[in-house]
Amino acid sequence: MNKIKACIFDAYGTLFDVNAACRELSKEVGDNWEKLASLWRLRQVEYTWLRNSMDEYIDFWQITSDALDYAMETLGIENNELREELLNLYLKLEAYPEVNDLLKKLKQRGLMTGILSNGSMKMLNSAVDNANIREYLDEILSVEECKIYKPSSKVYDLVKIKMQISKENVLFFSSNAWDMHAASNYGFKTIWVNRFNAKLERLPGKPIDIVNSLDKIDEII
């Protein structure tokens, strides 16, 4: 991969564990904590797609809150204090254990690094600082810049515009298959971080590799 000059990462599910908030409050949530985490994440993603189709952009923090409200109501959980605790924890999601070392190694090799995310800058800055990885990132790119969500090509354009780099020189990582497909179709080289043993979607664009974590990625590049 001698043409790669920048490694760009999706944030949620790729660098940061989206189940961490519900897991941390599993005693408070009860036996349904995994269902709550799954439904919260599913609606969060689906609302971005639906709002793209409706031309009704709102920031990702509001979408995250709306998705949690839907999930809690669906599962019959009525607890405003718990809701606020879950949202506060979402601002400080744990990074996966291999993230810090990987980013450090990529920077030592002279590669540019960045995040490209649906997340708002408030959310991303909070997660990055909580994980202590800011020093290893050249850019934190949010869809706030273009007011539309992935998989719009306008989102992937942000890498080219902000980092002054050709798409052919970008290696993009995402745990979300639909995001990986879209980025591949856009022209990025991609690696699918298939943390949950999912199947490839029937969509345009293919990854150059599939892994189940970011561990040892520096050996692949």
Long-range contacts (C-beta under 8 A, 24 or more apart in sequence): 1-171, 1-189, 1-221, 3-168, 3-169, 4-111, 4-169, 4-170, 4-171, 4-189, 4-221, 5-111, 5-112, 5-165, 5-169, 5-170, 6-111, 6-112, 6-113, 6-114, 6-138, 6-159, 6-163, 6-165, 6-169, 6-170, 6-171, 7-106, 7-111, 7-112, 7-113, 7-114, 7-170, 7-171, 7-173, 7-221, 8-113, 8-114, 8-115, 8-116, 8-141, 8-159, 8-170, 8-171, 8-172, 8-173, 8-188, 9-113, 9-114, 9-115, 9-116, 9-172, 9-173, 9-174, 10-115, 10-116, 10-117, 10-172, 10-173, 10-174, 10-175, 10-176, 10-179, 11-115, 11-117, 11-118, 11-119, 11-124, 11-127, 12-93, 12-117, 12-118, 12-119, 13-41, 13-174, 13-175, 13-176, 13-195, 14-173, 14-174, 14-175, 14-176, 14-193, 14-214, 15-95, 15-96, 15-99, 15-115, 15-127, 15-131, 15-133, 15-214, 16-93, 16-94, 16-95, 16-96, 16-127, 16-131, 17-93, 17-94, 17-95, 17-96, 18-93, 20-89, 20-93, 20-94, 21-86, 21-89, 21-90, 21-93, 22-86, 24-89, 25-82, 25-85, 25-86, 25-89, 28-79, 28-82, 28-85, 29-77, 29-82, 32-75, 32-77, 35-75, 36-71, 36-72, 36-75, 36-77, 39-70, 39-71, 39-74, 39-75, 40-67, 40-68, 40-71, 41-67, 43-67, 43-70, 43-71, 45-176, 48-118, 48-149, 48-150, 49-149, 51-149, 52-148, 52-149, 52-152, 57-147, 57-148, 57-149, 59-120, 59-144, 60-118, 60-119, 60-120, 60-123, 60-142, 60-143, 60-149, 61-120, 61-122, 61-123, 64-90, 64-123, 90-123, 91-122, 91-123, 91-126, 91-127, 91-130, 92-126, 92-127, 92-130, 93-127, 93-130, 94-130, 94-131, 95-127, 95-130, 95-131, 95-133, 96-213, 96-214, 98-213, 98-214, 98-215, 99-131, 99-133, 99-214, 100-131, 100-132, 100-133, 100-136, 102-214, 102-215, 102-217, 102-218, 103-133, 103-136, 103-137, 104-136, 105-218, 106-136, 106-218, 106-221, 107-136, 109-218, 109-221, 111-221, 112-138, 112-139, 112-163, 112-165, 113-137, 113-138, 113-139, 114-138, 114-139, 114-140, 114-141, 114-159, 114-163, 115-139, 115-140, 115-141, 116-141, 116-155, 116-156, 116-158, 116-159, 116-172, 117-141, 117-142, 117-143, 118-142, 118-143, 118-149, 118-150, 118-155, 119-143, 120-144, 138-163, 139-163, 150-179, 150-182, 151-178, 151-179, 151-181, 151-182, 151-183, 153-186, 156-182, 156-183, 156-186, 156-187, 156-188, 159-188, 171-221, 173-214, 173-217, 177-201, 177-203, 178-203, 180-205, 180-207, 181-205, 181-206, 191-217, 191-220
